[in-house]
Amino acid sequence: MKQKLSTLSPGQSGILAHLEDGGRHLSGRLRDLGFTPGSKVTLTGISPLGDPLAFRIRGTVIALRRTDAALLEVFPCEPEEGRGQR
């Protein structure tokens, strides 16, 4: 089931499914940054005031406004087993 990238919880990942244009020509810039369908995206942090959000994609952390992240749809990933446990 798809959800908006802006609704992920910290540490949660998703596979990018769809990129809406939103009438702002933002989609081309996001594609240039690596936000392409099939890419894995992880929410790594939220600023103290709640905006922007920090995402890890293709080994890089990129901050997006919550409204821009809402233009991206992802398929949430299941948490990886043993991740963070020793």
C-alpha positions, 0 to 999 in steps of 0.5 A: 500500500502506497503512502506519502514520503512525508508520512514515514516515521524516523528510521522507516524506509520506503521504495519510491513509487511515484513522483508528482509534478505538483505544477512547480517543476520540482520533479525534475530537480528531485530526479536530479537528486536521485529521487527516481522510482525504485530508489530506497529512501529512509527518513533519518531525521526531523528538524526541531520545528518539524520541517524540513525532513532529512532523507537518506537516498543513494548514500546521501542525506538530503533535506526536503520540505514536508510539502515537497516530500508529500509529492512523493509516494513510496511503498513502505519497507519492512524493518530489516532483521537484526538491524541495530541489535548486537 
